[in-house]
Amino acid sequence: MSVKQIGKTRREPLTDSQLLMTITIGIFAVMYAAAMIFMGGGFLRTQQFFDLLNDNAALIIISCALTIVMIGGGINISVGGVIGLTVMACALYLNGTGIQDSTLGIVVTFLLALGIGLAFGVLQGFLISYLDIQPFIVTLAGMFLSRGLTTMLSVNPVKVTHEGFLALVKNRLAIPWLGYTAKNGNLIPAKLEIGAIVALVVVVLVYLMLRYMKLGRHIYALGGNQQSALMLGINVKRTRFISYVISGLLSGLAGFVFLMHKPAGNASVAMRSEMDAIAASIIGGTLLTGGVGNVIGTFFGTMILATIQKIIALSPLNESWWQEMANGAMLGLFILLQSVILGNRGKHRKADLQTVQKG
């Protein structure tokens, strides 16, 4: 039997990344549809979906950051700490500028957020890529450092008082045709926060980078097999370094987006969000071993976690431990699905190869 004949008998048009992404999207669709049918209420309105985006914009961004690093075979558990440090530093800067109505303070704050993320990305990327220190150890140190710096800046909550920034926070993108009619007959348009729009743009840009740019192909090759990547002439150290730099930048951006959603800083901001980001990436089809993943799947993985949180919040079982248990169960389910599906596909590929060799 020829290779062409085998292709006719068993076709796999989807890559591993695409297959896992499709499963994630399907489960999210079923889950959200079930919530609409059995819980009704807000789930029947577009605003509920938009609120999931509004409330989880920062998590979507750092999940994209984790996806990039994990596809390359790495890990970054400092993203939550970087968000906390960014939020606190930006809140203190905004309150101390004295330029209450100018956009200058907002622009400088945005650059400050990106600068903090870039600093962590460059430092951690250098230690991991060029000094060959384990990513978990380096980013664990980064998490402790960022949390310590956050507490050093202020042990008390800091509420933003910058009038220009607060005016920016209140801005919404109103979409009337996706709204609903209130009981008094008034049309209530669906509203999307600026941070949610930024998160969606990040998802699209990261998808395009991983899908169509040389850097994206190099990251997949690095995570798939480092030795093969070296043989292909890929600069492994530089590729890994860039992936951590991008991850740091996205973490700083996520901190600014978080501040736009909740204009206040404290020592516990984004606590454990790195674990949620890792879970969202895995649920979206990213493998911890690297080489497989899709940022669109990560987006829907984040939405699955957000939907679970909303369902539990609206149900009688609204204690915090039910949320943790549900997330753990969902994560375990997807890990099991990944193991079974990819294991079976691997067996089929091996059988096809043996058939070709015999033929």
N, C-alpha and C positions, 0 to 999 in steps of 0.2 A: 504493500500500500504506500502510495506516494504522500508527500507532505500536503499536496493540494487536495488529495482525497480525504486525508484526515481532517483538513479544514472544513470540508463539506459535511463530514459526519459529526464533528463536535466543534462548534464555534464559540469563542469567548470574546465577543466584541468589547466587553468592558474590562478595563484593567482592574487590579485589586483595589486601587484607590477609588475608582469610579463605582465599583460594586458596593464597597462599604459605604460610600457616600449615598448611594441610591437607597440602601437599606435604612440609613439614618433619616433621610428625608421621608421615606415611607412611614416609619414609626412615628415621626413627629406629626405627619398628616393625620394618621389614625388617632393619635393621642389628642390632638387639638379638636378633631371632629367629635371624638367621644366627649370631650369637655363641653362642646357646644350642645350636644344632644342631651347629656345627662345633667349638666350644671346650668346650662342656659345663661341667663343674666348677661353679664358683661362679655362673656365669650361670644355672644352673638353679634357684638359690635366690633367694628374695625379698630376702634380706639383701644380695646383690650390687647390686641396684637401689637399696636403701636406702643402701648405702655410696657410691654415686654422688651421692646427695643429701647425705649427711653430709660428704663430702670437698669438695663444690663449692657449699655453701650460700652462702658469701660471693660467689662468682662469679655465682650466680643473682641475688643482690640487686643487684650493680652492673650486671649485664646489663639488669635492669629499669630501672635508673637511666639507662643509655645509651639504651634504647629510647624512654623518654619524651622525652629531649632530641633524639634523631635524628628521631623522628616530627615534632617541631616544626622540623626543618630545621637543627638545631645539632649540636654534637659536644662531648664532654667527655673529654679524655684525662688528667685529673688524678685519676680515681677510684682508681687503683691506689696512687698516692702518698698519697692521703688515708687509705686503708686502712692503709698502712705507718705513717704518723704516728699514727693512732688506736691501733693495736696497741701501739706503743712507749710512747705517753703513758699509756695505760691500764695497761700492765704496770708501769711505773714508779710510777704512783699506787697501784696495789694493793699493791705491795711496801713503799711508804712510809707507808701509812695507820696501821699499827700496830693496826688493828681486825681481828684475824684471823678471828674467828668471827661477826661481825655482818654482817647483810645491808646495813647502811648503806653500807659501802664499795663493795658491788656496785652499789647504786642510783646512787651518785654517779659511779662509773665509767661506767655506762651513759649517764648524763646528760652526762658529759665527752665520750664518743664522739659522741653526737648533737650536742653543742656544736661540736666540731671540724668535723664535716661541715657543720653549719649555717653556720659562719663562712666556709668556702670557698664554699658555695653562694651565700650572700648577696653576698660580695665579687665572685665571678666573674659572677654573674647581673647585678649592677649594672653592671659594666664592659661586659658584652656587650649588655645590653638598653637601658641609658640613655645609654651613651657610644658605642655602635655600634662597638665594637672587635671584630675577628674572633674568633669562638669558639675557633678552633684556637690562635691566639696567646695568648689569655687563659688557656686551660686548660693549654697547654704551660708557661706561666709558673707556673701553679698546681702542675703536676706537679713542676717543679724546686724550687719553694718547699717543698712538702711533703716531698720526699726530703731536701732540705737540713736542714729542721727535725728530721727523724727522726734523721739522723746527728748533729746538734748535741745532741740529747737523750742519745744514747749510741752510741758506736761499737762497743760490745761487745754480744753477745746478752744479753737480760734474760729470765730464767725466772721466771714468776709463782710466788710462794710463799704467797700469800694462801689460807688454809685454806678459808674460806667459798667463795671463787670456785672453787677446785679441786674442792670438793664439788659445786658446781653443774655443773661440766664433766662430772663422772662420771654425772650423771643421764641416763637414756635412757627413751624411751617404748617399752615392750616390748609386742609384739603376738604372742601365742603362736600363734594360728591361722595366721599367715603364716611361722612358723618351720619348722624341720626337725628330724628325729630323728637324733641322732649315732649312731656305731657302737656306743657302749655302751648305747644305748637311751634316753638322756636327751633330752628335748625342749629344743631351743635356740630361744628365741623370736627373731623379727626385732626389731631395735632401731633406733630413729630418734633422732638427737640433737636437742637443743632448737634448735640453730641451723638444722637442716634444716626443722623445723616453722615457725620464724620465716620462713625463705625462702619456704616454700609460702604462708604467710599474706600475705607481701608480694606474691607473684605474683597472688593473688586480689584483693587490695585495689587494686593498680595496674590490673588488668584492669577492675574495676568502675569505677574512676575514669575510665579512657580510654573505656569503653563507654557509661556512663550519666550521667556528670556533665558539667555545662556546661564545666568546665575541660578535660576530655578532648576534647570536640568543638572547643573553641577551639585546642587544641594541634594537632589534625589539620588544621584550617583554616589555621593559621599555616604548617605545613609544606607544605600543598598549594599555596597561593598567598598570599603576604603581602599583596599589593595587594587581592585579593578579600576577605581577612580584614578589612582596614581598611574596605572598602566595606560590609561586613556589620556594622560597628560594634564589632568586637572590639578590645579594648585589647591591641594586639600586644606592646608593651613589657612590660606587666604579665604577660601570659601567658608570654612567654619568660623573664622574671625568675623567676616561680613554678616553671617547669619546672627551672631550674637550682638553685633552692632545694631542691626535692624530690630532685633528683639528689645534691646535697650531703648531705642528711639520710640518704639511703639508703646513701651511701658510708660515713658514720660508723657507721651500723647494721651495715654489712657488716664494718667493722673490729672491732666488738664480737663479732660472730658468728665471725669468723676467730679471735679470741682464745679464744673458748669451745671451738673445735675444736683449736687448737694454742696452749696457754697460755704463749707465749713471744714476745718481740719481738726483731727485729734489723733492720738497715738494708736488707736485701734482701726483706723481707716483701712479698708480692703484686707482686713485680717483673714487669712486662709484663702484668699481669692486665687492664689497660685494653684491650690489644690482643685478648685472649681475649674480653672483654666485647663489644667491637665486632664481632668475628667471630661470636659467638653471636647477636647481634642481627641481623646480616645473614643468617646462615643461617636464622634464624627468620622471615625475610621483611620485615625493616625496610629501607627504602631510605635511602641516604645523602642523597638529594635531599629527603627529608621527605614527609610526607603519607600514607605507607603503612607499616603495621607492626602487630604484635599481640603482646602480652606473653606470651601462651600459646605462640606460635611461638618467642619468645625463650627460654622455659623449655626447650622441646624442642631448640632450637639448642644450648643449654648442655649438655643431656644427650647430644647427638650428640658434641660435643667430649670430654665425660667418658668416653663409651663408647669412642671411638677411643683415648683415652689408656689405658684399662684393657685393651683388646684388645692394643695394642702392648706394654704392660708384661708381659702374660702370654705373649707370643709370643717366638720367638727374636730378632726384630728389635726389641730393647728399648732401643736407643740413643736418645738424646734427639733426634737429628736426624730420625729417622723420624717422631716425633711432630710436629715442625714441618712436615715435608713433607706428612704426611697432613692436617694442619689447613689448610695452604695449598691443597692439592688440593680439599678439601671446600669451602673458601671460594670458590675459583674456579668450582667446579661450580655452586654456588648463585647466584653473580653471573651466570653464563651463563644459568641457568634463569630468573632474574628478567628478564633482558634479552629473552629469546626469548618467554616467556609474556606479559609485559606489553606487549611490542611487538605481538604478534599480537592481543591484546585491544584495543589501541588502534586497530589497523587495522579491526577489526570494528565498533568504535563509530563510527569515522569513516565507514565504508561505510553503516551504519544511518542516520546523520545525513544523509548525502547522499541516501539513498533517501527519507527523510521529506521533505526539501526539494524533491525532484523530484515527489513524490506530492502 
